[in-house]
Amino acid sequence: MKPYKGFKPEYFEEVPPKNSYRSIFKWGDPAYNKVPNENLYKLIKETFGMTDEDFKTTRELGLEEVKFSEPISLSPEQLAFFEKLVGKENIKTDSYTRLKSSYGKTMYDLLRLRKGIVENVPDAVLYPRNDEEIEKIVAYCNEHLIPVYVFGGGSTVTRGTECTKEGIALDLKKHMNKVIALNEIDQTVTVQAGISGPELEDSLNRAPELFGAKERYTSGHLPQSFEYSVVGGWVVTRGAGQNSTYYGKIEDLVLGQKYVTPVGIIQSDSFPAKATGPSIDQIMIGSEGAYGILTQVTLKIFKYRPENHLRFSFMFRDWESAQKASREIMQEECGKPSVIRISDPEETEVAMRLYGLTGTPLDTYLKMRGYKEKKCLMLGFTDGERGYCKNLLKNVKRICKRNGGLWLTGYPAKSWEKGRFTDPYLRDTLQDFGIIIDTLECAVNWSNMNQVYEEVRAFVKSRPQTICMSHMSHLYPQGANLYFIFIARMTEIDEFVAFHRGILDAIQKSGAAMSHHHGIGKLFAPWIEGQIGKNQMEVFKALKKHFDPNNIMNPGGTLGLDIGDEEKRFARKPW
């Protein structure tokens, strides 16, 4: 990043103190920080009516040591059982571990942690070593009515792992993080649920060295949380990697699974397709720990061919033409880009500043060609066989040109790709000065995309001095995922909760699906019945009653399975 020419705030760039609140809410690598460049800093000041003076003082950094007095409700005998089962070194009851294993990366979590608010923590955190230990834990907890929660990477943005009923949290990362088998003939990999994205991808990329394979492979699943999320979390939330337009969402990649439930083991086969009744896999994918604990999963894998990674970037004069071009690409049947992402005018302006393009010769050139206030950036790249990628790129260029897209080479796409896993670090830096960044996403069809886009943005922008960046990604021939990223000057929890709920109301009222890949958790639970309808909700409840009759698995609002009618929000008429 270029040095500031004017005033530069004293950004907090130190490693958070050990056992501090900040060490829990900070994103990712404790030693890595990301600060806004000067162009972005100026935009923030302009938008929020702030001056350099406002950036001379930080607030609520969360540097204090985690200390609280939440009692442990488990009896000494129960704690002794768990200790004997998993070993003394694999059970923890200290305050820091209990808090870290409950909170995720929801903005609601971050605001509470900065203010030192502790609630809904487990009594103990266990680190099971194998499936057999998990089976015994679940059976014991079912007998003694002890709530069971599962903690993976901790990247949830829906309060998915929060231990609202105390009990125990099972952390699968420590031990259950292995590749069980690589089947090169079937082109599959079977892994334990606690394996992280980098661990999985590194194992597949180095398959010849590690497993004697003939080819190198990739999972194709690279969410923004890739570095700090686990495979189990991807599956139980119906997640999507940023490359899902080509590779598919996680439900497209899962072939077989094993779950430990209070009523026994649920294990599916790994055939590529079958007609043996409703799919137990699709029932369990997205269940968010409410039915049982995912211990292992078999995934499709793909040949790793980074040399065929062809990048493209275009600038369009407006959102409508960019949207039309992207729809035509997806419906042309000439192949699917691995990533195709279209930013609306507000996000394009921020992206130009974030990636250092504002004020450059490229910026001047765009203005000379008539790409001004309403311009929209498209970027993406291809994956797959060489001929496939070259043909796809040729057609992408043809379609974009036909819709007024100006070719920008692959440079902007390369810049985005370089920072795609590090952008979340910026959130911590800005929140130090009372500025929050939060994200909501939803699924739309092409036919209702503009209605959703306009109605949700209208609500967000109804709050003065609020940035609302939008983009579409994870594209399909029938529609896309639509993101809304809002940046606002906000520090109070009540204000955030009211505003966040208003956005969720607007998303549901506009006719979109509440989530494309973040999941539901406990945060979105009040809206789910209004989304899917009462009859379908009854099916979810019937499954819950079968798998978990005593409601010990992730209780307290997950998927809206045990919330009262007074908590439900129907932003549109229930089905």
N, C-alpha and C positions, 0 to 999 in steps of 0.2 A: 504494500500500500504506500502511495506517495505521502510524504510528510505534509502536515497541515501548514498552510501559509499564514493563517490567522490563529485565533485562540483555539486551543485543543483542550477539551475536558480531561481531568485526571481520571481516566477510566480505571476501574479496579481490574487488574490483570494478574493478580497473585494467585497462587494455589490456595484454595480455601483452607482454613484451619481444620485440623483433624477433629472429627466428631461434631462439627458445626452444622447448623441448619443449611448453610450455603453449600456444604459438601454434599447434601442430599438433593437440593433443588437445582444445583448447577448442572447444565447439560454436559454429558460426555466426559472427555479427558480433563481431569482436574487442572492440568498444566496448560491447557489450550484456551485461549479467549479470542473473540472476534469483536472488533470495534468498527463503527461506521467510518467510511472515508469522509473527507471534508464535504464533498458534494451532497452526500446523504445527510450529513449533520446539518447542513444549511437548509435542506428540504424539511427536516424535522422542526427546526426553529421556525421556519416560515409557516408551516401547517398549524403548529400549536401556539403560535404567538409568543414564543419563548425567546429569551436572549442568552448571551453567554453567561450572564449572572445566574441563570437557572441551572446551569451545568457546573457550577463551582462547588455544589454541595450534593453529596450522594445521600440516599436514604434507605433504611431498612436493608442493609447488606447481608444480614443473616450470619454474621461472624461469631455469634454467641454459641457456646457449647450447648448441645441438646440436653435439656434436663426437664423432667416432668415427674409427676407423682401418680400416674395412672396405675391403679392396683392390678395385680395378677389374680385372675379369678380361678385359674387351675389349682387343684389341690396338690399338696406335696406328693401324694401317691401317683397322681396323673403325670406330673413332671418326671417322677422317678421312672415311670413306665417308658416314656419317650426317651429319656436319657439311656436307659438300658437297651432300648431297641436300636437307636441310631448312633450311640456312643456319646460320651460327654462332650467331645470336641465338636459335635454336630447339632448341638442345641444351644440357643442363646436367649437370654431374657433381659439383657441390658437395654436401656432406654434408646440408645442410638439405633441399634439393630431393629428393634421393634418398630420404630418410626420409619426407618428407611424401607422396611419391607411392606409398608402399607400405602404410603403416598407414591404417586407417579409424577407425571409431567403435565398434568392438567393445570391450567392457569389458576384455577381455584386452589389447587395444592400449593402452587408457588406463592400465592398471596398469603395463605395461612402460614407457610413455613417462614416467610420473611417477617411475619408478625409473631412468630414463636407460638402459634396456636397448634396444640396437639390434641387430636381426638381420633377415635376409631383405630387403635393400634392392637395388634395381636398380643396375647399373653406370652407367647414363645415363638421363636423362629426355628424350624427344623431343616436340616440339610440331608434329605434321604439319599442313600447310596445306590439304590436299585429299586426295581418294580416291586419286589417282594416286601421291602420295608414300607413302601407306600400302601400296599394292600393291607398290611397289618395296622398301619396308622389309620386308614379310612375305616376299617372294621371296628377298631377300638373307639374312634370318635363317634361312629354311628351308634355304638352301644351306650356311650356316655354322653351323647348329645353335645359334642364339642364342635363348634363351627370350624370348617377347614377352608383356607384360602391358599392360592398358589401365586407365587411371585417369580417372575422371570427376569426380563431385562429392566423392568420398571419404567418403560417408556409410554405407558398408557396415557391417553388424553381424555379418558371417559370415567375416571375413578373406578377402573375395572378391578383393581386389586385391593381396594381399601377395605380394611377389616372392621366393618361396621358393627359386628356382633362379637368382637374379641376372638377368642379361640386361638387357633394356631395358623401360622403361615408356613408353607413349604417352599423353600428356595431351591429350585432345580438346577441352578447354574453351576454350583460348586462341584457336583459329582456326576449329574446326569447330562453330560455334554459330549457324548461320544458318537462317532459314526459306527453303527452296528454292522452294516453291510453295504457294499457297492456292487450292484449287479449290472455289469456292462452289457450283457446280452439283452436284458430287458430295458436297459438304460434307466435305472432307478437307483435311489439311495435310501437306506433306512437309517434314521438317526434318533437319538434320544431327544426329548422335548426341550431340554435345557441348553442345547448347543446354540451358540450365538451365530449371527450372520457371518462375521468374518471367519469364525472357525469352520463353518460349513463350506463357505466359498473357497477358502484356502485348501481344504481337503479335496474339493472337487477339481480345482485348478491344478493341483499337484497329484492327481490320481495315478499317473504312471509311477511316480516315485513312491507313493504311499501304499498303493494297492496293486501295483503291477498292471495297471490298465493300459490299453493301447492308445487311448485318447485322453485329452484334458476336457473337463466338463465345467459347467456353471449351473447354478440353481435357477438363474434367471429372475430371482426374487430379491430386489434391492430397494427396500423402502428407505425413506429419509432417515429413519431410525436404525438403519441396517447395522451400524457399528455397535449399537447398544440395545438390541432387541434379540429375542430368541425365537427359534422355530415354533415352539409351542404357542407362544403369543401370537405369531402370525396366523396359525391355524384356528385357534379358538376365537379370534376376533374377525375372521374372514378378511384378512388383510390383503393389501396389494403392494407390490413393488413398483418403483417408478418405471420399470421396463415392462409393465403388465400388458401394454397394448399388443406386444408381440408374444410374450411368454404366457400371459394369462394371470388372473388373480390366484390366490392360494388355493381356493376351492377347485380351480382347474388343474392344479399341480398335485394335489393329494390323491394317492391311490389306495393307501391302507393306513389304519390307525389302531392304537390300543389305548383304552381308557380303563382306569380303575374307578368304579362307582360303588356306592353303598350296597347295591344289590349284586355286585360281582363284576367280572371282567367283560368288557365289550371290545372285541377285536374283529376287524374286518380283513378281507383278503385284499390282494393288490392287482386284480384283473383290470385291464384298461377300460372295460365296459361290460355291463351285464344287465339282464332283465329278470332279477330275482326279487321283485317287489320294490317298495320305496327304499331309497338309499340311506343306510344307517350312517354312512360317511357324511352325507350332506346334513343329516339331522344333528350330528355331533360337531361338525365344523360350524363355528360361530356360537357355540353354546357357552362360551366364556366362563368355564369352570362351574357352571350351575348344575350340570348333570354328572360330572366326574372329572378325573384328572388325566389329561393326556400325558402318556409316558413315552410313547414312541410313534413315529410316523414314517411312511414310505412316500417319497416324492419322485415325480418325473425329473429327469435332468437333461441337459442339452449340451451339445458340443461347444466348447469354448473357442471362439474364433475372433479374437480382438482385432485381427488384421482386416476384418470385414466391417468394422465399425465406421460407417460413413456418416459424417455430421452434416446437418443443413440448418440454415437460418434464413428467415425472410421477414421483411417488414411490410405490413399491410396498412392501408390508409384508414381503416376503421374495423371495429369488432365484427360487423356483419360480413364483410368480405373475407376476413380471416376464418370466421366460423364456417362459411360456405366452402372455402377451400379445404378445410380439415374434414368436413363431412364428405366431400367428393373423394378425397384421398381414401377414406375408410370404406367407401362404397364402390370404389373403382375395381376392386377384386384383383389388384396388381400386387398385393402383399400388404403387410402392416409394419409401419415403423416400430422400432422397439420403444422409443419415446417420441411423442409428439405433444408439444405443450404450447398453448396460445394464451398470451397475456393480454388483458384488456388495457385500455389507455392508461389507467391509473397505475397498474402494476408495471406496464412498460416504462413509464416515467421513472418509477423507483428502481427498476432493473437497470436502466441506463445509468443511473447514479451509482447503484451498488456495484456494478461491474466496470465502473470507470469510463463509460462511453460518452457521458455528457461533456460537451466542449471539445470533443475530438474531431478530427477531419471527417470521420464517419457521421457524426452528429450534424455537422455542417452540410455534408452531402445529402443527407436525408431531408433536411429542411429545403434545400434547393430543389429537390425532386417532388416537393409537395407533401411529404410525410411529416405532419406537424402535430397538433394537439391531440388528435384522435388516433394516432398511429398505434398499431398492435404488433407485437413481436411474436413470431413463431420460431420455435427451435426444436430440434430433435435429432435422432440418429437411427441407424439401421443395425440389425444383427441377423446372423444366419449365414447361409452359403453365399459365396462371392457373387455369382451371377444373379441370384435373387436380390441381393442388396443393391447391385448396380442398376438393375432394371427398376427396382422400387424407387431409388433416388431419381432416376430419369423421369418417372411418372410424377413424383412429388414436385419436381421442378416445373414440369409442364402444367400441372393443375394450379400450382401457386401463381405462375406467371399469367395464366388465363384469368385469374381472379385479382390481378393487380399487385401481387406480391413482388417485392424487390429483393433479389438475391443478395445476401450479406456474407456469403461464404460460410464456412463452419465455425468461424471464430467465436461468435456469441454463444453457440451451443457448447463449445469447448470451455468457455469461461463459466457457464452455468454448471457444466458437469464437474468442473474442478471444485466448485464450492457447494455442490448439492447436499453433501453430508455435514457441512459446517455452518450453514445458515442459522440453525437453531441456537448456536452460541451467541448470536447477536441479540437474542431475546433477553438473556441475562444482563447484558451490558446496558441496554436501554432501560430495563426495569429498575436498575440502580438509580435512575433519575425520574422515576415515577411514570414511565412510558411503557405500556404493555403491548405485546404482539400476541394475538391468538388466532387460531385457525379453525374454521368449520368447513366441512365438505359435504356434498350431497350428490346423488345420482339423478341424471335427467335424460330425457329423450331429446332428440334434435328438435322435435315439434314443440316442446314446451320450454326449451332452454332459455329463450329470451324472456319469457314471462317470469321464470324463476330468477334469472339474472337481475332483471329490473326491479322486482318486488323486494328481494332480499337486500339489494344494494340501497334501495330507497329507505328501508328501515335503518340500516347501518349509518347512512349519510344523514339521517334525520337528527342524529346526535352531532352537535356542532364540533368542528375541528377534529374530525375523525377520518383517517385514511381507510379506504376500503379497496384493497387490491383483489382482483379476481382473475382466475385463469381456468382453462379447461385442460384436463389431462386424463390419462387412462381412457383412451377413445375406443369406440366400437362403431360398427356400421349403423347401429340403432341409437346411439347417444354417447354420453360421456360423463365423466366426473367433473363437477363444478366446485371450485374452491373459492372461499371467501376468507381473506386474511385482513383482519382489522387491526389498526394501530391507533391507540388512544392514550390520552393522558389520564390515568386512572390509578388510584391506589387503594380505594376502599372496597372491601369484599362485597358489601351489600349492593353497591353501585354496579360492580362487575356482574354479580349474579342476575340482577334485574335486566341488564343489557344483554347478557348472554342468552337468557331465557327468551327475550324478545326476538333475537335472531333465530333461535330454534323454532319459535312460533311462526315466524315469517317463512322459513324454509318449508315447514309442513303445510302451511296455508297455501303456498305457491304451487304445491303439487309435486314437489321433489321427494325422492327417498331420503330419509333422515341421515343415512350414512352410506357411503360407497365402500369404505374400508377401515374407518376408525373403530367401528363397532358401536355398541350401545352402553355397556358397563352399567354404572349406577347413575351417571350424570344425565344420560339421555333417556333413562327408563320411563319417566312420566309421559313421554311422547309416543312410546312404541305401540300401545294399543290403538291410538288414533292413527298410527301409520299402517299397521297391518290388518286391523279389524278385530272385533271381539271374538269371532269364531276361531280365527287363527291363533289368537292369544290363548284361547282355551286349549288348543292343541299343545302349545308350549307348556301350559300348566299341567296337562295330563302327562306329558313326558317327564316333567319335573317330579310329579307324584310317583311315577314308576321308578325312575332312577334314584331318587333321593327323597323317600317318603318322610324323613325326619327333618328335611330342610337344613342340612349341615353344610352343603356345598356352596360356598360363596354366597351366603345369605345376606339380606339387607338391601335389596333393590335391584340386583343384577337382572338385566333383561326385563325388569318390571314384574318379575314373577311373584314378589311378595310385598308389593306396595299397596296402600289403601286407595280407595276410589277418590278420596279427597286430594291425593297427590297427582292424579292423572291430569294431563293437559291435552285438550283436544282443540288444536288450532283450526281444524276443519271438522266438519260433521263426521262423527264416527260411522264406520261402515255398518 
